């Protein structure tokens, strides 16, 4: 088993009048040659957008983009004529393909919106752009790691990728078996603490870890934790 640790305080950071953003991997003006992604996982940004502010219309190509609101209201618009507002319990899944233009704004006049934006490299370039949002509330069960994106679900990306979200009110033991020996797992601790069963790995709020060359994993989850796990081809 090989492990890469990305501590929260080692991430790239930028602050603007309307945005605070923490970047686990190289993105925009944050460039770290040792942080260029993890397998097919290319971007993991942790953003806070000020009220009534946001990202103006801008283009993307050849990328699978997943947006997970953590709190607040996020308003989306795009060149495919989609326009909607999502909150925690919803996710956005967008395949940029041959090209799409979109915007993301805080829909509130008084409260910030927090979100994770995740980019995954696609299997092939130049596909037909598409956008969907999904209500995942029915998939989220307390104290379980719940599958929210997978190749055999309606939330599927243009890559063999699995996303799991877990909300743990109590201490729990987590066992996870990878779908392929050629894959790796990236665990991001949104809130709380996670350690491996051997005590060699300890992650806290906003820490991340990439784990590969392994078939299965065993973790201890502390109470009041929220965990995002992403399995991707390496």
WOCOR-V625621 format. One record per helix or strand of 3 or more residues. SS is the DSSP state (@ for helix, = for strand). FROM is the first residue (numbers start at 1). LEN is the number of residues. If there is no record, write none. Layout:
{{SS	FROM	LEN} {SS	FROM	LEN}}
This chain:
{{=	2	5} {@	8	3} {=	12	4} {=	19	5} {=	41	9} {=	54	7} {=	64	8} {=	74	5} {=	83	4} {=	90	6} {=	100	7} {=	113	8} {=	130	6} {@	137	3} {=	145	5} {=	162	7} {=	172	6} {=	183	9} {=	194	3} {=	208	5} {=	216	6} {=	225	9}}
